[in-house]
Amino acid sequence: MVALREAEDWVGRTEERWGCLAPELAGMMSAAVSHPLSLPRDTRRGGLLPRLWHWAAFPEFVPLSQLGQDGHPELGNFLPPLAFKRRMWAAGSLTFHGSLRIGERLRRKSVIRSVKAKTGATGDMVFVTVGHQIEGETGSFVEEEQDIVYLHIPETFTPPKRLPELESPDFDETVTINEARLFRFSAATYNAHRIHYDLPYAREVEKYPALVTHGPMQAIMLMETAKRHTGVPPKRFSFRGVHPMFHTHDLRLQGKLSANGKTMDLGTATPEGYLGMTARAEWD
């Protein structure tokens, strides 16, 4: 493990990886995120890759011996090995230049842009910002910025402040969340983080009251919702997790289109009426 001062030396570190979202994997993703209101998807080779699905194209094939207790790959290769037991994807922003394709070879170039310490309501934390550029064979590419937060595991679950759901949304749709959906998404994204499928671990070690609903899955559902309600995939998309969501709560997808039709504010909400994720979709 390294101290924060040493971790700051990781800024500028780069990584290049190759990947592909094959038709079979596209089918797995579709089954994991689909719900009765979803748009039909063509998962055949050469079809348009739905926005954000590139997240499943670069799995980390590491031996079991190189996984941490939480199921994440051990740190120290690309991301700094800070002395925090909890690591989560906190936020992200993306700009899309054309459309990637199912089955095409993809290249992802990544760079650590910043390492910053902060203190919040739950204690000390460190944010690592990673920039990605994902390129397809036909010249289309995605610019992405990913914020990863490192946290200490509390002795008891202390949720962040609850933010109210969107006011007067244009739509409010409910999606079923259960253990099977979480398992399917973990499988499609090759994500062994145990908080999503191992209930005793989630409760006893990480102190969550239930299994945690994936942030990336919520973002994918919001992205698809934005496209479905406008007929056009967004040019830009940003999101931030503001409260953990659990498998014991179905997910409400909400959105409100601006008067000029250029932006849509989005959010996932619980049946009790507080937000789990905020997002914004933008069109030129």
Residue frames relative to the residue before (quaternion, step in Angstrom):
aa qw qx qy qz dx dy dz
M 1.0000 0.0000 0.0000 0.0000 0.00 0.00 0.00
V 0.2224 -0.7805 0.5722 0.1181 3.56 -1.11 0.70
A 0.5077 -0.6193 0.5030 0.3252 3.56 -1.25 0.48
L 0.6965 -0.4793 0.3271 0.4220 3.55 -1.28 0.38
R 0.6446 0.5340 -0.3391 0.4294 3.59 0.89 -0.87
E 0.6623 0.4790 -0.3013 0.4910 3.57 1.02 -0.79
A 0.6320 0.5513 -0.3356 0.4290 3.60 1.02 -0.80
E 0.6016 0.5678 -0.3599 0.4315 3.58 1.11 -0.64
D 0.5824 0.5779 -0.3713 0.4347 3.59 1.21 -0.41
W 0.5907 0.5838 -0.3643 0.4213 3.57 1.28 -0.29
V 0.4679 0.6639 -0.4562 0.3635 3.60 1.22 -0.20
G 0.7545 0.3204 -0.2759 0.5018 3.55 -0.82 1.05
R 0.4944 0.6466 -0.4393 0.3802 3.60 1.23 -0.21
T 0.1759 -0.8124 0.5531 0.0563 3.57 -0.91 0.90
E 0.0770 -0.7598 0.6441 0.0430 3.51 -1.35 0.40
E 0.0854 -0.7766 0.6215 0.0578 3.57 -1.08 0.73
R 0.0163 0.8009 -0.5961 0.0545 3.55 -0.85 1.02
W 0.2910 -0.7294 0.5965 0.1658 3.51 -1.26 0.60
G 0.0596 0.8085 -0.5817 0.0669 3.56 -1.05 0.73
C 0.1291 -0.7640 0.6269 0.0814 3.52 -1.38 -0.05
L 0.2168 -0.7292 0.6248 0.1755 3.55 -1.09 0.67
A 0.2153 -0.8107 0.5369 0.0901 3.56 -0.05 1.36
P 0.6723 -0.5054 0.3419 0.4192 3.62 -1.16 0.42
E 0.6354 0.5309 -0.3431 0.4436 3.59 0.99 -0.75
L 0.6735 0.4735 -0.2937 0.4857 3.59 0.97 -0.84
A 0.6002 0.5444 -0.3559 0.4656 3.59 1.09 -0.65
G 0.6365 0.5226 -0.3226 0.4666 3.57 1.04 -0.74
M 0.6342 0.5178 -0.3258 0.4728 3.58 1.05 -0.76
M 0.6485 0.5104 -0.3192 0.4660 3.58 0.96 -0.85
S 0.6460 0.5316 -0.3213 0.4437 3.56 0.90 -0.91
A 0.6781 0.4875 -0.2940 0.4649 3.58 0.91 -0.89
A 0.6600 0.5283 -0.3108 0.4344 3.59 1.08 -0.70
V 0.7987 0.3220 -0.1551 0.4840 3.60 0.92 -0.85
S 0.5250 0.6597 -0.4152 0.3417 3.61 1.19 -0.22
H 0.0067 0.7507 -0.6606 -0.0042 3.52 -1.31 0.55
P 0.7508 -0.4461 0.2203 0.4344 3.64 -1.15 0.34
L 0.7191 0.4350 -0.2636 0.4735 3.63 1.09 -0.56
S 0.4423 0.7246 -0.4429 0.2884 3.60 1.26 -0.17
L 0.5166 -0.6014 0.5095 0.3344 3.52 -1.25 0.53
P 0.5208 -0.6016 0.4804 0.3689 3.63 -1.09 0.55
R 0.1907 -0.7989 0.5657 0.0736 3.57 -1.03 0.80
D 0.2817 -0.7149 0.6154 0.1755 3.53 -1.11 0.79
T 0.0892 -0.8345 0.5434 0.0189 3.59 -0.33 1.20
R 0.3928 0.7177 -0.4896 0.3015 3.59 1.17 0.44
R 0.6566 -0.5084 0.3866 0.4012 3.56 -1.27 0.48
G 0.7775 0.3097 -0.2510 0.4865 3.56 -0.90 0.95
G 0.5455 0.6102 -0.4032 0.4093 3.58 1.23 -0.24
L 0.6267 -0.5386 0.3980 0.3984 3.56 -1.24 0.40
L 0.3820 -0.7064 0.5502 0.2287 3.56 -0.94 0.93
P 0.4329 -0.6991 0.4888 0.2915 3.64 -0.57 1.04
R 0.6002 -0.5938 0.4032 0.3531 3.54 -1.06 0.81
L 0.8127 0.2202 -0.2553 0.4753 3.54 -1.06 1.06
W 0.5388 0.6368 -0.4210 0.3564 3.63 1.14 -0.25
H 0.4909 0.6466 -0.4481 0.3743 3.63 1.18 -0.16
W 0.5061 0.6540 -0.4218 0.3717 3.60 1.23 -0.30
A 0.6926 0.4575 -0.2801 0.4823 3.61 1.15 -0.46
A 0.5799 0.6532 -0.3458 0.3428 3.59 1.26 -0.19
F 0.7618 0.3457 -0.1824 0.5166 3.61 1.21 -0.28
P 0.0278 0.8319 -0.5532 0.0340 3.62 0.59 1.06
E 0.3715 -0.7049 0.5578 0.2322 3.55 -1.18 0.64
F 0.1627 -0.8043 0.5684 0.0599 3.56 -0.39 1.26
V 0.1804 0.7823 -0.5707 0.1725 3.57 0.12 1.29
P 0.5738 -0.5900 0.4277 0.3737 3.62 -1.08 0.59
L 0.6397 -0.5254 0.3949 0.3985 3.56 -1.20 0.48
S 0.6296 0.5617 -0.3332 0.4208 3.57 1.06 -0.73
Q 0.7098 0.4307 -0.2532 0.4965 3.58 1.24 -0.35
L 0.5048 0.5939 -0.4508 0.4351 3.57 1.22 0.50
G 0.4507 -0.6715 0.5171 0.2803 3.55 -1.12 0.70
Q 0.7272 -0.4097 0.3031 0.4599 3.58 -1.27 0.05
D 0.6936 0.4900 -0.2781 0.4489 3.58 1.05 -0.73
G 0.5806 -0.5964 0.3705 0.4121 3.58 1.27 -0.17
H 0.5362 0.6000 -0.4057 0.4335 3.60 1.27 -0.16
P 0.5511 -0.5471 0.4878 0.3988 3.60 -1.18 0.40
E 0.5463 -0.6202 0.4450 0.3447 3.56 -1.00 0.76
L 0.4734 -0.6844 0.4888 0.2619 3.54 -1.16 0.72
G 0.5476 0.6444 -0.4457 0.2936 3.52 -1.32 0.24
N 0.6150 0.5237 -0.3662 0.4620 3.59 1.20 -0.27
F 0.8007 0.0599 -0.0133 0.5959 3.58 0.72 -1.11
L 0.7461 0.3380 -0.2029 0.5366 3.60 0.80 -0.98
P 0.5318 -0.6498 0.4295 0.3323 3.62 -0.99 0.73
P 0.3971 -0.7288 0.5083 0.2299 3.62 -0.98 0.83
L 0.0167 -0.8242 0.5641 -0.0468 3.56 0.29 1.30
A 0.5310 -0.6672 0.4357 0.2882 3.57 -1.18 0.62
F 0.4342 0.6355 -0.5106 0.3832 3.56 0.64 1.18
K 0.4116 -0.7508 0.4707 0.2130 3.58 -0.93 0.90
R 0.7363 0.3517 -0.2151 0.5365 3.61 1.20 -0.38
R 0.0028 0.7863 -0.6167 0.0383 3.55 -0.95 0.93
M 0.0411 0.8177 -0.5683 0.0818 3.57 -0.75 1.04
W 0.4696 -0.6059 0.5589 0.3161 3.51 -1.34 0.45
A 0.2002 -0.8454 0.4892 0.0769 3.60 -0.34 1.25
A 0.8005 -0.1016 0.1417 0.5733 3.58 0.91 -0.91
G 0.0080 -0.8010 0.5984 0.0194 3.53 -1.30 0.17
S 0.0808 -0.7639 0.6351 0.0809 3.54 -1.30 0.34
L 0.0699 -0.8143 0.5756 -0.0261 3.55 -0.98 0.91
T 0.1122 -0.7384 0.6595 0.0847 3.52 -1.30 0.61
F 0.2317 -0.8034 0.5427 0.0795 3.55 -0.81 1.09
H 0.1036 -0.7757 0.6221 0.0207 3.54 -0.87 1.08
G 0.7933 -0.0491 -0.0119 0.6067 3.55 0.13 1.28
S 0.4795 -0.6620 0.5030 0.2808 3.55 -1.32 -0.17
L 0.3870 -0.6829 0.5720 0.2382 3.54 -1.00 0.89
R 0.3504 -0.7509 0.5330 0.1713 3.57 -1.26 0.42
I 0.5320 -0.5996 0.4962 0.3335 3.53 -1.19 0.63
G 0.8158 0.2591 -0.2063 0.4742 3.56 -0.89 0.95
E 0.5942 0.5649 -0.3953 0.4142 3.63 1.15 -0.17
R 0.5340 -0.6133 0.4720 0.3404 3.54 -1.21 0.52
L 0.1459 -0.8013 0.5790 0.0377 3.54 -0.88 1.02
R 0.1626 -0.7598 0.6203 0.1074 3.54 -1.16 0.66
R 0.1076 -0.7883 0.6042 0.0439 3.57 -0.90 0.97
K 0.1013 -0.7715 0.6275 0.0283 3.54 -0.78 1.11
S 0.0702 -0.8274 0.5562 -0.0326 3.57 -0.65 1.17
V 0.0170 -0.7777 0.6284 0.0037 3.55 -1.19 0.65
I 0.3931 -0.6829 0.5591 0.2579 3.57 -1.06 0.80
R 0.2256 -0.8243 0.5121 0.0862 3.56 -0.51 1.23
S 0.8127 -0.0866 0.0671 0.5723 3.60 1.00 -0.66
V 0.1274 -0.7275 0.6678 0.0926 3.52 -1.37 0.45
K 0.0829 0.8299 -0.5380 0.1225 3.59 -0.37 1.24
A 0.3072 -0.7410 0.5726 0.1696 3.57 -0.97 0.94
K 0.0061 0.7780 -0.6280 0.0171 3.54 -1.11 0.77
T 0.2513 -0.7266 0.6108 0.1895 3.53 -1.32 0.27
G 0.0502 -0.8136 0.5791 -0.0131 3.55 -0.73 1.08
A 0.7734 -0.3440 0.2513 0.4694 3.54 -1.32 -0.23
T 0.7240 0.4169 -0.2391 0.4948 3.60 1.14 -0.59
G 0.7105 -0.4435 0.2607 0.4802 3.60 1.25 0.14
D 0.7643 -0.3412 0.2691 0.4765 3.53 -1.29 -0.40
M 0.0510 0.7777 -0.6247 0.0479 3.53 -1.16 0.67
V 0.2081 -0.7526 0.6098 0.1358 3.54 -1.29 0.38
F 0.2022 -0.7700 0.5965 0.1022 3.54 -0.94 0.97
V 0.1070 -0.7604 0.6390 0.0448 3.54 -0.92 0.99
T 0.1553 -0.7907 0.5891 0.0607 3.57 -0.70 1.12
V 0.0934 -0.7950 0.5993 -0.0066 3.53 -0.81 1.14
G 0.2271 -0.7573 0.5979 0.1316 3.55 -0.95 0.91
H 0.0813 -0.7885 0.6090 0.0277 3.57 -0.99 0.87
Q 0.0489 -0.7303 0.6741 0.0993 3.53 -1.27 0.47
I 0.1265 -0.7995 0.5869 0.0187 3.55 -0.65 1.20
E 0.0823 -0.8291 0.5527 -0.0169 3.56 -0.55 1.21
G 0.2744 -0.7496 0.5815 0.1570 3.54 -1.09 0.80
E 0.6807 -0.5104 0.3461 0.3954 3.55 -1.30 0.13
T 0.7141 0.4649 -0.2503 0.4596 3.59 1.15 -0.54
G 0.6668 -0.5220 0.3006 0.4388 3.60 1.25 0.16
S 0.5382 0.5951 -0.4218 0.4222 3.60 1.19 -0.17
F 0.0405 0.8067 -0.5889 0.0278 3.57 -1.11 0.61
V 0.3020 -0.7195 0.6041 0.1615 3.50 -1.40 0.39
E 0.1956 -0.7317 0.6407 0.1257 3.56 -1.03 0.88
E 0.0114 0.8277 -0.5565 0.0712 3.57 -0.70 1.08
E 0.0960 -0.7478 0.6518 0.0820 3.53 -1.18 0.68
Q 0.1163 -0.8122 0.5716 -0.0042 3.55 -0.73 1.15
D 0.1699 -0.7730 0.6054 0.0842 3.57 -0.88 1.01
I 0.0938 -0.7813 0.6170 0.0050 3.55 -0.75 1.16
V 0.1560 -0.8004 0.5738 0.0769 3.59 -0.83 0.95
Y 0.2226 -0.7383 0.6273 0.1092 3.53 -1.10 0.91
L 0.0003 -0.8119 0.5804 -0.0629 3.57 -0.83 1.04
H 0.4548 -0.6049 0.5576 0.3411 3.53 -1.34 0.24
I 0.4441 -0.6544 0.5337 0.2995 3.58 -1.14 0.60
P 0.3568 -0.7554 0.5014 0.2251 3.63 -0.65 1.02
E 0.6099 -0.5458 0.4214 0.3904 3.56 -1.27 0.29
T 0.7711 0.0641 -0.0459 0.6318 3.57 1.17 -0.61
F 0.5915 -0.5777 0.4213 0.3727 3.57 -1.19 0.49
T 0.0008 0.7799 -0.6246 0.0407 3.55 -0.71 1.14
P 0.2202 -0.8192 0.5109 0.1391 3.61 -0.05 1.20
P 0.5306 -0.6023 0.4753 0.3602 3.58 -1.17 0.48
K 0.7012 -0.4492 0.3375 0.4388 3.53 -1.31 0.20
R 0.4036 -0.7187 0.5143 0.2370 3.56 -0.93 0.89
L 0.2095 -0.7693 0.5937 0.1085 3.55 -0.86 1.02
P 0.5005 -0.6682 0.4472 0.3210 3.61 -0.93 0.80
E 0.5818 -0.5885 0.4375 0.3518 3.55 -1.18 0.61
L 0.7057 -0.4467 0.3278 0.4416 3.57 -1.30 0.20
E 0.3980 -0.7148 0.5252 0.2341 3.54 -1.02 0.82
S 0.8574 -0.0503 -0.0130 0.5120 3.57 -0.88 1.06
P 0.0628 0.8260 -0.5571 0.0586 3.63 0.64 1.04
D 0.5575 -0.5985 0.4602 0.3452 3.55 -1.24 0.49
F 0.7885 0.0251 -0.0170 0.6143 3.56 1.19 -0.53
D 0.0667 -0.7637 0.6421 0.0014 3.53 -1.25 0.59
E 0.0424 0.8331 -0.5407 0.1084 3.57 -0.07 1.35
T 0.2868 -0.7688 0.5507 0.1532 3.57 -1.05 0.73
V 0.1276 -0.7788 0.6135 0.0270 3.55 -0.94 1.03
T 0.4479 -0.6938 0.4991 0.2625 3.57 -0.90 0.94
I 0.0738 -0.7678 0.6361 0.0197 3.54 -0.95 0.99
N 0.1767 0.7682 -0.6009 0.1323 3.57 -0.88 0.94
E 0.7459 -0.4075 0.2769 0.4483 3.55 -1.31 0.08
A 0.6430 0.5425 -0.3333 0.4256 3.60 0.97 -0.80
R 0.6589 0.5000 -0.3225 0.4602 3.59 0.93 -0.83
L 0.6564 0.5075 -0.3190 0.4581 3.58 0.93 -0.87
F 0.6445 0.5153 -0.3252 0.4619 3.58 0.97 -0.82
R 0.6554 0.5207 -0.3176 0.4455 3.59 0.91 -0.89
F 0.6753 0.4772 -0.3125 0.4675 3.59 0.92 -0.84
S 0.6113 0.5360 -0.3468 0.4677 3.60 1.02 -0.73
A 0.6667 0.4996 -0.3037 0.4623 3.58 0.96 -0.86
A 0.6777 0.5043 -0.3021 0.4418 3.60 0.88 -0.93
T 0.7498 0.3608 -0.2032 0.5160 3.59 1.08 -0.69
Y 0.3896 -0.7437 0.4564 0.2945 3.59 1.32 0.14
N 0.3658 0.7374 -0.4617 0.3306 3.54 1.05 0.93
A 0.1405 -0.8308 0.5368 0.0445 3.56 -0.39 1.24
H 0.3200 0.7514 -0.5198 0.2506 3.60 1.20 0.32
R 0.4069 -0.7951 0.4017 0.2021 3.54 -0.40 1.30
I 0.5411 0.6341 -0.4124 0.3675 3.63 1.13 -0.37
H 0.6741 0.5129 -0.2919 0.4442 3.60 1.24 -0.37
Y 0.8233 0.1984 -0.0932 0.5235 3.63 1.16 -0.36
D 0.7017 0.4242 -0.2500 0.5149 3.62 1.20 -0.37
L 0.2490 -0.8277 0.4833 0.1390 3.58 0.08 1.29
P 0.6457 0.4985 -0.3571 0.4550 3.67 0.82 -0.76
Y 0.6502 0.5004 -0.3297 0.4670 3.61 0.94 -0.80
A 0.6519 0.5278 -0.3258 0.4361 3.60 0.84 -0.96
R 0.7236 0.4417 -0.2478 0.4689 3.57 0.93 -0.91
E 0.7782 0.4091 -0.2041 0.4306 3.55 0.68 -1.12
V 0.7512 0.3722 -0.2094 0.5033 3.60 1.02 -0.75
E 0.8034 0.2761 -0.1471 0.5067 3.59 0.70 -1.03
K 0.4323 -0.7713 0.3927 0.2530 3.57 1.40 0.13
Y 0.3892 0.6867 -0.5164 0.3321 3.60 1.12 0.58
P 0.5102 -0.6586 0.4476 0.3250 3.63 -1.08 0.53
A 0.7956 0.0482 0.0029 0.6038 3.59 1.22 -0.41
L 0.6864 -0.4226 0.3532 0.4749 3.58 -1.27 -0.13
V 0.3970 -0.7337 0.5094 0.2110 3.56 -1.03 0.84
T 0.3865 -0.7070 0.5482 0.2240 3.56 -0.91 0.98
H 0.5279 -0.6750 0.4202 0.2986 3.59 -0.76 1.08
G 0.4689 -0.6617 0.5135 0.2805 3.55 -1.01 0.84
P 0.6634 0.5004 -0.3266 0.4503 3.64 0.82 -0.86
M 0.6283 0.5212 -0.3507 0.4588 3.62 1.01 -0.66
Q 0.6278 0.5173 -0.3384 0.4730 3.58 1.00 -0.75
A 0.6539 0.5167 -0.3142 0.4546 3.58 0.94 -0.87
I 0.6432 0.5176 -0.3218 0.4635 3.60 0.97 -0.85
M 0.6634 0.4980 -0.3152 0.4610 3.59 0.93 -0.82
L 0.6499 0.5006 -0.3201 0.4739 3.59 1.02 -0.75
M 0.6210 0.5353 -0.3388 0.4614 3.58 1.01 -0.76
E 0.6708 0.4900 -0.3002 0.4689 3.59 0.86 -0.94
T 0.6333 0.5369 -0.3264 0.4517 3.57 1.04 -0.77
A 0.6388 0.5246 -0.3238 0.4603 3.58 0.98 -0.85
K 0.6626 0.4870 -0.3077 0.4787 3.59 0.94 -0.82
R 0.6660 0.5257 -0.3163 0.4244 3.58 0.90 -0.91
H 0.7290 0.4405 -0.2497 0.4606 3.58 0.97 -0.79
T 0.7389 0.3614 -0.2329 0.5189 3.61 1.22 -0.23
G 0.4303 -0.7107 0.4524 0.3241 3.58 1.19 -0.50
V 0.7383 0.3366 -0.1911 0.5523 3.60 1.29 -0.11
P 0.4259 -0.6893 0.5057 0.2961 3.65 -0.82 0.85
P 0.5347 -0.6434 0.4330 0.3356 3.63 -0.95 0.78
K 0.4761 -0.6384 0.5298 0.2917 3.52 -1.27 0.55
R 0.7853 0.1011 -0.0221 0.6104 3.55 1.09 -0.83
F 0.0165 -0.7901 0.6122 -0.0252 3.55 -1.14 0.71
S 0.0192 0.7837 -0.6203 0.0245 3.57 -0.96 0.89
F 0.0230 -0.8028 0.5954 -0.0196 3.57 -1.13 0.62
R 0.0497 -0.7805 0.6226 0.0266 3.53 -1.29 0.46
G 0.3625 -0.7093 0.5623 0.2221 3.57 -0.93 0.90
V 0.1005 -0.8250 0.5552 0.0319 3.59 -0.78 1.00
H 0.7853 0.0302 -0.0272 0.6178 3.59 1.25 -0.27
P 0.4754 -0.6640 0.4739 0.3294 3.64 -0.85 0.81
M 0.2190 -0.7434 0.6208 0.1181 3.53 -1.15 0.79
F 0.2357 -0.8139 0.5257 0.0751 3.57 -1.01 0.83
H 0.6347 -0.5762 0.3690 0.3592 3.53 -1.24 0.55
T 0.5884 0.5815 -0.3599 0.4315 3.58 1.26 -0.24
H 0.7118 0.3782 -0.2382 0.5419 3.60 1.31 -0.15
D 0.3917 -0.6610 0.5773 0.2765 3.56 -0.96 0.81
L 0.4531 -0.7003 0.5019 0.2286 3.54 -1.25 0.58
R 0.1819 -0.7540 0.6201 0.1175 3.55 -0.93 0.91
L 0.2028 -0.7659 0.6035 0.0893 3.57 -0.88 1.04
Q 0.0165 -0.8196 0.5707 -0.0480 3.55 -0.60 1.17
G 0.0640 0.8039 -0.5902 0.0360 3.56 -1.16 0.55
K 0.0875 -0.7727 0.6278 0.0351 3.52 -1.23 0.62
L 0.2774 -0.7778 0.5500 0.1247 3.57 -0.61 1.22
S 0.4882 -0.6639 0.4819 0.2977 3.57 -0.98 0.86
A 0.6783 -0.5142 0.3436 0.3968 3.56 -1.25 0.41
N 0.7248 0.4191 -0.2507 0.4859 3.59 1.05 -0.70
G 0.4851 -0.7098 0.4022 0.3147 3.59 1.31 0.03
K 0.5423 0.6557 -0.3810 0.3617 3.59 1.25 0.18
T 0.7859 0.1726 -0.1062 0.5842 3.60 1.19 -0.41
M 0.0977 -0.7599 0.6378 0.0793 3.52 -1.28 0.48
D 0.2521 -0.7359 0.6108 0.1479 3.54 -0.86 1.02
L 0.0856 -0.8174 0.5691 -0.0277 3.53 -0.85 1.06
G 0.0578 0.7990 -0.5984 0.0102 3.53 -1.25 0.33
T 0.3022 -0.6713 0.6281 0.2522 3.51 -1.32 0.37
A 0.0626 -0.8122 0.5800 -0.0089 3.57 -0.96 0.85
T 0.4694 -0.6517 0.5222 0.2869 3.53 -1.27 0.49
P 0.6496 -0.4882 0.3844 0.4382 3.60 -1.22 0.20
E 0.6487 0.5280 -0.3190 0.4456 3.60 1.17 -0.55
G 0.5855 -0.6601 0.3324 0.3333 3.58 1.25 -0.08
Y 0.6203 0.5008 -0.3963 0.4554 3.62 1.06 0.56
L 0.5697 -0.6509 0.4109 0.2880 3.52 -1.19 0.71
G 0.2461 -0.7325 0.6116 0.1702 3.53 -1.23 0.62
M 0.7899 0.0175 0.0279 0.6124 3.56 1.08 -0.80
T 0.1824 -0.7343 0.6389 0.1389 3.53 -1.16 0.68
A 0.0067 0.7991 -0.6003 0.0314 3.59 -1.09 0.65
R 0.1173 -0.7634 0.6276 0.0979 3.51 -1.30 0.33
A 0.1632 -0.7537 0.6321 0.0761 3.53 -1.02 0.96
E 0.0886 -0.8060 0.5851 0.0140 3.57 -1.01 0.84
W 0.1428 -0.7658 0.6238 0.0632 3.53 -1.19 0.76
D 0.4900 -0.6411 0.4960 0.3207 3.60 -1.13 0.57
